[in-house]
Amino acid sequence: MINVAADFGIEKALKQLGISAINNGTSTGSDWFSNGEEIASYSPVDGELIGKVKTTTREDYEKVMKTAGDAFKVWRTMPAPKRGEIVRQFGVKLRAYKESLGKLVSYEMGKSFQEGLGEVQEMIDICDFAVGLSRQLHGLTMHSERPGHRMYEQYHPLGTVGIISAFNFPVAVWSWNTALAWVCGDVCVWKPSEKTPLCGVACQHIIAEVLKENNVPEGVSCLINGDYQVGEFMTTDKRIPLISATGSTRMGKIVASTVGQRLGKSLLELGGNNAIIVTPEADIKMTVIGAVFGACGTAGQRCTTTRRLIIHESIYDKVKNAIVDAYGQLRIGNPLDENNHVGPLIDKDAVSMYEAALEKVVAEGGNIVVEGEVLQGEGYESGCYVKPAIAEAEPHFEIVQHETFAPVLYLLKYSGDVENAIEIQNGVVQGLSSAIMTNNLREAERFLSYAGSDCGIANVNIGTSGAEIGGAFGGEKETGGGRESGSDAWKVYMRRQTNTINYTTELPLAQGIKFDL
């Protein structure tokens, strides 16, 4: 039996990242403390215990919030380009730790090592983006209708930003938020998923090095750990004006309701039920590449995973056969072995959801064309490895309307023109990512028009998964409406202020009102 931790350098990576058998899960920077119960992190790769993390108590949390509040008073006064310099140094550290952190991401979450490295690269890229942004936090200058007056807008930091992240991207999504929030002048409190807590501990060790080297006060980057109850510390806390939460739609509705009751702000990145439309003028080879990676990458556990393939009836069998043939070439196994394409699901609960989805689609009248299976035997001891499955289905099936966080792809047939395919594409409650495969310019532009895809992301001749740092990432409808990463997503981390300056010796009043004083 392969010893994954030893044979693939996991033990060395853990040491470099400061991960021990038992780790404090609460930190304000270089100060680590936890008084809660321990949660264990088991690898879905081999089922072995990686380490334990002590959770955050209410008393621990109050210390974090006090320290973060004090840090904000100092951090917000530092010029934005100087804050950008801190983020630049963080990016340099990430480059040095890239291999070790990528291995931890792969081993604790289960995605391929190459995807783990790619996730750390996203962290590096957002740091680079944020450094440039730190010199471009601009407002507008406007002409006043009153003589001798000047008007403009400026942006100020919000304060403490709370971040709740999901297991499937255990480090990148945190960095999307923090890199932007930091250059905006905010301080951050992060609760990583309880399924991948060690990735959070590792990231906090890395940023703590940078903050200490620059004499930045404790509290600019804070870490808390635990289950949903620890997350509720933040969602109910009026001291946190913005909660950025990534996860299921069910979770997002709870967060939005709780934060909304105190009139706080929410940035939500929730479920996706993403589709690729394949028209008669599609490049079949490109379609297969995009669909297979989109459906099977990260074992179907991306929010942008391709879950529906909407194929025109005239090429349906041709596309189906090509996809089925490609699935026959997939290699499933240890994700740290670069010869494998698909790693494990995060845990056995995810496996159960995968099995239930396949049973449901058959019960509703669907046809399985690539059988699913929970793999057993040597190399699959964790019980979390499954075969990516394909099922023929109808758009109205309940299971097709639902997001199954596993490698299950539904093939749907459409007839007529592309409008019919777009209607199917939009006929779900989620609205994250979408794509069309076509060499027809009119079809592509129709898909991208105001009457086309209703998703936050709409692609032409690439798949649904994957996003560039420069573009705003997020979706509509039950995906939550949030936007992270590039473009002008930075504005959500700041408050806008309109300023009017009177440089005359008179004070004209609104609506022509006059006082004889």
C-alpha positions as CSV (number, residue, x, y, z in Angstrom):
1,M,0.0,0.0,0.0
2,I,1.3,3.5,-0.9
3,N,2.0,5.8,2.0
4,V,0.7,9.0,0.4
5,A,1.9,11.3,3.1
6,A,5.5,10.0,3.0
7,D,5.8,9.1,-0.7
8,F,4.4,12.4,-2.0
9,G,6.1,14.8,0.4
10,I,3.1,15.7,2.5
11,E,5.0,15.4,5.8
12,K,7.6,17.9,4.6
13,A,4.9,20.3,3.3
14,L,3.1,20.2,6.6
15,K,6.3,21.0,8.5
16,Q,7.1,23.9,6.1
17,L,3.6,25.3,6.7
18,G,3.8,25.1,10.4
19,I,1.1,22.4,10.7
20,S,1.4,20.2,13.8
21,A,-0.6,17.2,15.1
22,I,-2.7,19.6,17.2
23,N,-3.1,23.3,16.0
24,N,-4.6,26.3,17.6
25,G,-7.4,27.5,15.3
26,T,-7.8,31.0,16.5
27,S,-5.3,33.7,15.6
28,T,-4.9,37.5,15.3
29,G,-1.7,37.2,13.4
30,S,1.3,35.9,15.2
31,D,-0.8,35.4,18.4
32,W,-2.4,32.0,18.4
33,F,-4.9,30.8,21.0
34,S,-7.9,28.5,21.2
35,N,-10.0,27.1,24.1
36,G,-12.6,25.1,22.2
37,E,-13.0,21.5,21.3
38,E,-10.8,19.8,18.7
39,I,-11.9,19.0,15.2
40,A,-10.1,16.4,13.2
41,S,-9.1,16.7,9.6
42,Y,-9.0,13.5,7.7
43,S,-7.7,13.3,4.1
44,P,-10.2,12.0,1.5
45,V,-7.2,10.8,-0.4
46,D,-6.3,7.9,1.9
47,G,-8.5,8.4,5.0
48,E,-5.6,9.2,7.2
49,L,-5.7,11.8,10.0
50,I,-3.7,14.9,9.0
51,G,-4.1,16.9,12.2
52,K,-6.5,18.4,14.6
53,V,-7.5,22.0,15.1
54,K,-8.8,23.6,18.4
55,T,-12.0,25.6,17.7
56,T,-12.9,29.1,18.6
57,T,-14.9,29.8,21.8
58,R,-17.0,32.9,22.3
59,E,-14.3,34.3,24.6
60,D,-11.7,33.6,21.9
61,Y,-13.9,35.4,19.4
62,E,-14.3,38.5,21.5
63,K,-10.6,38.7,21.8
64,V,-10.3,38.5,18.0
65,M,-12.9,41.2,17.5
66,K,-11.3,43.6,20.0
67,T,-7.9,43.1,18.3
68,A,-9.3,43.5,14.8
69,G,-11.1,46.7,15.8
70,D,-8.0,48.2,17.2
71,A,-6.0,47.2,14.2
72,F,-8.5,48.8,11.8
73,K,-7.9,52.2,13.4
74,V,-4.2,51.9,12.5
75,W,-4.5,50.1,9.2
76,R,-7.1,52.5,7.6
77,T,-4.7,55.4,8.1
78,M,-1.9,53.7,6.1
79,P,-1.9,55.0,2.5
80,A,-3.5,52.5,0.1
81,P,-0.3,52.0,-1.9
82,K,1.5,51.1,1.4
83,R,-1.2,48.6,2.1
84,G,-0.7,47.3,-1.4
85,E,3.0,46.8,-0.6
86,I,2.1,44.5,2.2
87,V,-0.1,42.5,-0.2
88,R,2.7,42.4,-2.7
89,Q,5.0,40.8,-0.1
90,F,2.3,38.3,0.7
91,G,2.3,37.3,-3.0
92,V,6.0,36.8,-2.8
93,K,5.6,34.5,0.2
94,L,3.0,32.5,-1.6
95,R,5.4,32.0,-4.5
96,A,7.9,30.5,-2.0
97,Y,5.3,28.3,-0.3
98,K,3.4,27.4,-3.5
99,E,4.4,23.7,-3.7
100,S,3.8,23.0,0.0
101,L,0.5,24.8,0.1
102,G,-0.6,23.2,-3.1
103,K,0.1,19.8,-1.7
104,L,-1.8,20.6,1.5
105,V,-4.8,21.8,-0.6
106,S,-4.7,18.6,-2.7
107,Y,-4.3,16.3,0.3
108,E,-6.8,17.9,2.6
109,M,-9.5,18.7,0.0
110,G,-8.8,15.9,-2.5
111,K,-8.4,17.9,-5.8
112,S,-5.5,17.1,-8.1
113,F,-2.1,18.4,-7.2
114,Q,-2.1,20.5,-10.4
115,E,-5.4,22.0,-9.3
116,G,-3.9,22.7,-5.9
117,L,-1.0,24.5,-7.4
118,G,-3.5,26.4,-9.6
119,E,-5.5,27.5,-6.6
120,V,-2.3,28.9,-5.0
121,Q,-1.5,30.6,-8.3
122,E,-4.9,32.3,-8.1
123,M,-3.9,33.6,-4.7
124,I,-0.7,35.0,-6.2
125,D,-2.6,36.5,-9.1
126,I,-5.2,38.3,-6.9
127,C,-2.3,39.7,-4.9
128,D,-0.8,41.2,-8.1
129,F,-4.2,42.5,-9.1
130,A,-4.7,44.1,-5.7
131,V,-1.3,45.8,-5.7
132,G,-2.2,47.6,-8.9
133,L,-5.6,48.4,-7.5
134,S,-4.1,50.0,-4.5
135,R,-3.2,53.0,-6.6
136,Q,-6.6,53.1,-8.4
137,L,-9.2,53.3,-5.6
138,H,-10.8,56.3,-7.4
139,G,-14.1,58.2,-7.1
140,L,-15.7,60.7,-9.4
141,T,-15.6,64.4,-9.7
142,M,-18.9,66.1,-10.6
143,H,-19.9,69.6,-11.6
144,S,-22.1,71.3,-9.0
145,E,-25.2,73.3,-10.0
146,R,-24.2,75.9,-7.4
147,P,-21.6,78.5,-8.3
148,G,-18.4,78.3,-6.2
149,H,-19.0,74.7,-5.2
150,R,-17.2,71.5,-6.0
151,M,-18.6,67.9,-5.7
152,Y,-16.9,64.6,-5.7
153,E,-17.2,61.0,-4.5
154,Q,-14.7,59.0,-2.5
155,Y,-14.5,55.6,-1.0
156,H,-13.7,54.7,2.6
157,P,-13.0,51.3,4.2
158,L,-15.9,49.5,5.9
159,G,-14.1,48.2,8.9
160,T,-14.0,44.4,9.7
161,V,-14.9,42.1,6.9
162,G,-16.1,38.6,7.9
163,I,-15.2,35.8,5.4
164,I,-16.9,32.3,5.5
165,S,-15.4,30.0,2.9
166,A,-16.2,26.5,1.5
167,F,-14.1,23.4,1.4
168,N,-13.9,23.1,-2.4
169,F,-11.6,26.2,-2.8
170,P,-10.1,26.2,0.7
171,V,-7.5,29.0,0.1
172,A,-8.3,30.9,-3.2
173,V,-11.7,32.4,-2.2
174,W,-10.3,33.7,1.0
175,S,-7.5,35.5,-0.9
176,W,-10.0,36.9,-3.4
177,N,-11.7,38.7,-0.5
178,T,-8.7,39.5,1.7
179,A,-6.4,40.9,-0.9
180,L,-9.0,43.4,-2.0
181,A,-10.3,44.2,1.5
182,W,-6.8,44.8,2.7
183,V,-5.8,47.3,0.0
184,C,-9.2,49.0,0.6
185,G,-8.2,49.5,4.3
186,D,-10.4,46.8,5.9
187,V,-9.2,44.1,8.4
188,C,-10.5,40.5,7.9
189,V,-11.8,37.7,10.1
190,W,-11.9,34.3,8.3
191,K,-13.7,31.2,9.2
192,P,-12.6,28.4,6.8
193,S,-14.7,25.3,6.3
194,E,-14.5,22.8,9.1
195,K,-13.8,20.2,6.4
196,T,-10.5,21.9,5.5
197,P,-9.3,23.8,8.6
198,L,-5.6,23.1,8.2
199,C,-5.5,25.1,4.9
200,G,-6.7,28.1,6.9
201,V,-4.1,27.6,9.6
202,A,-1.4,27.4,6.9
203,C,-2.5,30.6,5.2
204,Q,-2.6,32.5,8.5
205,H,1.0,31.4,9.2
206,I,2.1,32.7,5.9
207,I,0.5,36.1,6.2
208,A,1.5,36.4,9.8
209,E,5.2,36.3,8.6
210,V,4.6,39.3,6.3
211,L,2.7,41.3,8.9
212,K,5.4,40.7,11.6
213,E,8.2,41.7,9.2
214,N,6.5,45.0,8.5
215,N,5.5,45.8,12.1
216,V,1.8,45.7,11.1
217,P,-0.4,45.4,14.3
218,E,-2.1,42.2,15.3
219,G,-5.6,41.9,14.0
220,V,-5.3,42.9,10.3
221,S,-5.7,39.1,9.4
222,C,-7.6,37.0,11.9
223,L,-8.6,33.3,11.9
224,I,-11.4,31.5,13.7
225,N,-12.5,27.9,13.4
226,G,-15.5,25.7,14.1
227,D,-18.9,24.8,12.7
228,Y,-21.9,26.9,11.8
229,Q,-22.2,28.1,15.3
230,V,-18.9,29.9,15.1
231,G,-20.0,31.4,11.8
232,E,-23.0,32.7,13.6
233,F,-20.7,34.7,15.8
234,M,-19.9,36.8,12.8
235,T,-23.3,36.9,11.0
236,T,-25.0,38.3,14.1
237,D,-22.3,40.7,15.0
238,K,-23.0,44.4,14.2
239,R,-19.3,45.1,14.4
240,I,-18.9,43.3,11.1
241,P,-20.5,45.5,8.3
242,L,-19.9,42.9,5.5
243,I,-20.1,39.1,5.5
244,S,-18.7,37.4,2.4
245,A,-20.0,33.8,2.4
246,T,-19.4,31.0,-0.1
247,G,-21.3,27.8,0.1
248,S,-24.7,26.2,-0.6
249,T,-27.8,28.2,-1.4
250,R,-29.4,26.9,1.8
251,M,-26.6,28.3,3.8
252,G,-26.6,31.6,1.9
253,K,-30.3,32.2,2.6
254,I,-29.7,31.8,6.3
255,V,-26.7,34.2,6.2
256,A,-28.6,36.8,4.1
257,S,-31.5,36.7,6.4
258,T,-29.4,37.0,9.6
259,V,-27.2,39.7,8.3
260,G,-30.1,41.5,6.7
261,Q,-32.0,41.7,10.0
262,R,-29.2,43.9,11.4
263,L,-29.0,45.8,8.1
264,G,-25.5,44.5,7.3
265,K,-24.2,43.8,3.9
266,S,-23.8,40.3,2.4
267,L,-21.6,39.2,-0.5
268,L,-22.9,35.7,-1.4
269,E,-21.4,33.1,-3.8
270,L,-23.7,30.2,-3.7
271,G,-24.8,27.2,-5.7
272,G,-24.5,26.7,-9.5
273,N,-26.3,24.4,-11.9
274,N,-24.2,25.2,-14.9
275,A,-24.9,24.2,-18.5
276,I,-23.1,24.1,-21.8
277,I,-25.3,24.5,-24.9
278,V,-24.0,22.5,-27.9
279,T,-25.4,23.7,-31.2
280,P,-25.1,22.0,-34.6
281,E,-22.2,24.3,-35.5
282,A,-20.1,23.4,-32.5
283,D,-16.6,22.1,-32.7
284,I,-17.1,18.6,-31.2
285,K,-13.5,18.2,-30.1
286,M,-13.5,21.4,-28.2
287,T,-16.9,20.5,-26.7
288,V,-15.7,17.2,-25.4
289,I,-12.6,18.9,-23.8
290,G,-14.7,21.6,-22.1
291,A,-17.5,19.3,-21.0
292,V,-15.3,16.5,-19.6
293,F,-13.0,18.9,-17.6
294,G,-16.0,21.0,-16.6
295,A,-17.9,17.9,-15.3
296,C,-15.1,15.9,-13.8
297,G,-12.5,18.5,-12.6
298,T,-12.3,18.6,-8.8
299,A,-14.5,15.5,-8.9
300,G,-17.5,17.7,-9.7
301,Q,-17.1,19.8,-6.6
302,R,-16.6,23.2,-8.2
303,C,-19.4,25.8,-8.0
304,T,-18.8,26.2,-11.7
305,T,-18.9,22.5,-12.5
306,T,-20.7,21.5,-15.7
307,R,-23.8,19.7,-14.6
308,R,-26.0,19.9,-17.7
309,L,-25.1,19.4,-21.4
310,I,-27.8,20.8,-23.7
311,I,-27.3,19.2,-27.1
312,H,-29.2,19.8,-30.4
313,E,-31.0,16.7,-31.5
314,S,-29.2,16.7,-34.9
315,I,-25.8,16.0,-33.2
316,Y,-27.0,14.5,-30.0
317,D,-25.8,10.9,-30.6
318,K,-22.5,12.1,-32.0
319,V,-21.8,14.3,-29.0
320,K,-23.0,11.7,-26.5
321,N,-20.8,9.0,-28.0
322,A,-17.7,11.3,-28.0
323,I,-18.3,12.2,-24.3
324,V,-18.8,8.6,-23.3
325,D,-15.6,7.6,-25.1
326,A,-13.7,10.3,-23.3
327,Y,-15.1,9.2,-19.9
328,G,-13.7,5.7,-20.6
329,Q,-10.2,7.3,-20.6
330,L,-10.4,8.9,-17.2
331,R,-8.0,7.7,-14.5
332,I,-9.4,7.9,-11.0
333,G,-7.1,7.7,-8.0
334,N,-4.6,9.5,-5.7
335,P,-4.8,13.2,-6.8
336,L,-1.2,13.8,-5.9
337,D,-0.3,11.3,-8.7
338,E,-0.2,13.5,-11.8
339,N,-1.2,10.5,-13.9
340,N,-4.7,10.6,-12.5
341,H,-7.4,12.9,-13.7
342,V,-10.0,12.5,-10.9
343,G,-9.5,12.4,-7.2
344,P,-12.0,11.7,-4.3
345,L,-15.0,13.5,-3.1
346,I,-14.5,15.4,0.2
347,D,-16.1,12.8,2.5
348,K,-18.6,9.9,2.7
349,D,-21.6,12.3,3.1
350,A,-20.7,13.6,-0.4
351,V,-20.6,10.0,-1.7
352,S,-24.1,9.3,-0.3
353,M,-25.4,12.4,-2.1
354,Y,-23.8,11.1,-5.3
355,E,-25.4,7.7,-5.0
356,A,-28.8,9.3,-4.1
357,A,-28.6,11.5,-7.3
358,L,-28.1,8.5,-9.6
359,E,-31.0,6.6,-7.9
360,K,-33.2,9.7,-8.3
361,V,-32.5,10.3,-12.0
362,V,-33.4,6.6,-12.7
363,A,-36.5,6.9,-10.6
364,E,-37.6,9.9,-12.6
365,G,-37.2,8.1,-15.9
366,G,-33.6,8.9,-16.8
367,N,-31.2,6.6,-18.5
368,I,-27.7,6.0,-17.2
369,V,-25.2,5.9,-20.1
370,V,-22.0,5.9,-18.0
371,E,-22.5,3.9,-14.8
372,G,-21.5,5.4,-11.5
373,E,-19.8,3.4,-8.8
374,V,-18.2,3.8,-5.4
375,L,-14.7,2.4,-5.9
376,Q,-13.1,0.0,-3.5
377,G,-9.9,-1.8,-3.0
378,E,-6.2,-0.8,-3.0
379,G,-5.8,3.0,-3.4
380,Y,-9.5,3.6,-2.6
381,E,-9.4,2.9,1.2
382,S,-10.9,6.2,2.2
383,G,-14.2,5.3,0.6
384,C,-14.5,8.6,-1.1
385,Y,-13.6,7.7,-4.7
386,V,-16.4,7.5,-7.3
387,K,-16.7,7.0,-11.0
388,P,-17.9,10.1,-12.9
389,A,-21.4,9.2,-14.3
390,I,-23.5,10.4,-17.2
391,A,-27.3,10.2,-17.4
392,E,-29.8,11.1,-20.1
393,A,-32.5,13.2,-18.6
394,E,-35.3,15.7,-19.1
395,P,-34.9,19.4,-18.1
396,H,-38.0,19.2,-15.8
397,F,-36.6,16.4,-13.7
398,E,-36.4,17.4,-10.1
399,I,-32.8,16.1,-9.8
400,V,-31.8,18.1,-12.9
401,Q,-33.1,21.2,-11.2
402,H,-31.0,20.5,-8.2
403,E,-27.3,21.0,-7.7
404,T,-25.5,17.7,-7.0
405,F,-22.0,18.5,-5.7
406,A,-20.5,15.4,-7.4
407,P,-19.4,14.2,-10.9
408,V,-22.8,13.5,-12.4
409,L,-23.5,15.0,-15.8
410,Y,-27.0,15.2,-17.3
411,L,-27.5,15.1,-21.1
412,L,-30.5,17.1,-22.3
413,K,-31.8,17.3,-25.9
414,Y,-33.2,20.3,-27.6
415,S,-34.8,20.9,-31.0
416,G,-35.3,24.0,-33.1
417,D,-33.1,27.1,-32.8
418,V,-30.8,28.3,-30.0
419,E,-33.6,30.2,-28.2
420,N,-35.0,26.8,-27.1
421,A,-31.7,25.8,-25.7
422,I,-31.3,29.2,-23.8
423,E,-34.8,28.7,-22.3
424,I,-33.6,25.3,-21.0
425,Q,-30.4,26.8,-19.8
426,N,-32.2,29.5,-17.9
427,G,-34.9,27.2,-16.5
428,V,-33.2,26.6,-13.2
429,V,-33.1,28.7,-10.0
430,Q,-29.3,28.9,-10.0
431,G,-27.5,31.5,-12.2
432,L,-23.7,31.2,-11.8
433,S,-21.9,30.0,-15.0
434,S,-23.0,29.1,-18.5
435,A,-21.4,28.4,-21.9
436,I,-22.3,27.8,-25.6
437,M,-20.3,25.8,-28.1
438,T,-20.8,27.2,-31.6
439,N,-19.0,28.7,-34.6
440,N,-22.1,30.7,-35.5
441,L,-21.6,34.3,-34.7
442,R,-25.4,35.0,-34.5
443,E,-25.9,32.1,-32.0
444,A,-23.0,33.3,-29.9
445,E,-24.2,36.9,-29.8
446,R,-27.8,35.8,-29.1
447,F,-26.5,33.8,-26.1
448,L,-24.7,36.9,-24.7
449,S,-27.5,39.3,-25.4
450,Y,-29.9,40.8,-22.8
451,A,-32.4,38.0,-23.8
452,G,-29.7,35.3,-23.6
453,S,-28.0,33.6,-20.6
454,D,-29.2,34.9,-17.2
455,C,-26.0,33.8,-15.4
456,G,-23.3,36.0,-14.0
457,I,-20.8,34.2,-16.2
458,A,-21.5,33.5,-19.9
459,N,-18.8,32.0,-22.1
460,V,-18.4,31.2,-25.8
461,N,-16.3,28.2,-26.9
462,I,-14.9,27.5,-23.4
463,G,-16.5,25.5,-20.6
464,T,-18.3,26.7,-17.5
465,S,-15.5,26.1,-15.0
466,G,-12.5,28.3,-14.5
467,A,-12.4,32.1,-14.2
468,E,-9.7,34.8,-14.7
469,I,-8.8,37.1,-11.8
470,G,-9.4,40.2,-13.9
471,G,-13.1,39.6,-14.3
472,A,-15.7,39.9,-11.5
473,F,-16.8,36.4,-10.4
474,G,-20.3,35.6,-9.2
475,G,-23.9,34.8,-10.3
476,E,-27.5,35.8,-10.2
477,K,-30.8,34.3,-8.9
478,E,-30.1,31.8,-6.1
479,T,-26.4,32.0,-6.7
480,G,-26.7,35.1,-4.5
481,G,-25.8,38.1,-6.7
482,G,-22.3,38.6,-5.2
483,R,-19.2,39.6,-7.2
484,E,-15.6,38.9,-6.1
485,S,-12.1,39.2,-7.6
486,G,-11.6,41.5,-10.5
487,S,-13.3,44.4,-12.3
488,D,-14.8,46.8,-9.8
489,A,-15.6,44.1,-7.2
490,W,-13.5,46.2,-4.8
491,K,-16.3,48.6,-4.2
492,V,-18.3,46.1,-2.1
493,Y,-15.5,46.3,0.5
494,M,-15.9,50.1,0.9
495,R,-18.5,52.7,1.7
496,R,-19.2,55.5,-0.8
497,Q,-19.3,59.1,0.3
498,T,-20.4,62.2,-1.6
499,N,-18.6,65.4,-0.8
500,T,-19.6,69.0,-1.5
501,I,-17.2,71.9,-0.9
502,N,-18.3,75.5,-0.8
503,Y,-15.4,77.8,-1.4
504,T,-17.4,81.1,-1.5
505,T,-18.5,83.5,1.3
506,E,-22.2,82.7,0.7
507,L,-24.4,79.7,1.6
508,P,-27.2,79.1,-0.9
509,L,-29.9,76.8,0.5
510,A,-31.7,74.0,-1.2
511,Q,-35.1,74.6,-3.0
512,G,-34.4,78.4,-2.9
513,I,-35.1,78.6,0.8
514,K,-33.9,81.9,2.4
515,F,-33.3,82.9,6.0
516,D,-33.0,86.6,6.9
517,L,-30.3,86.4,9.5
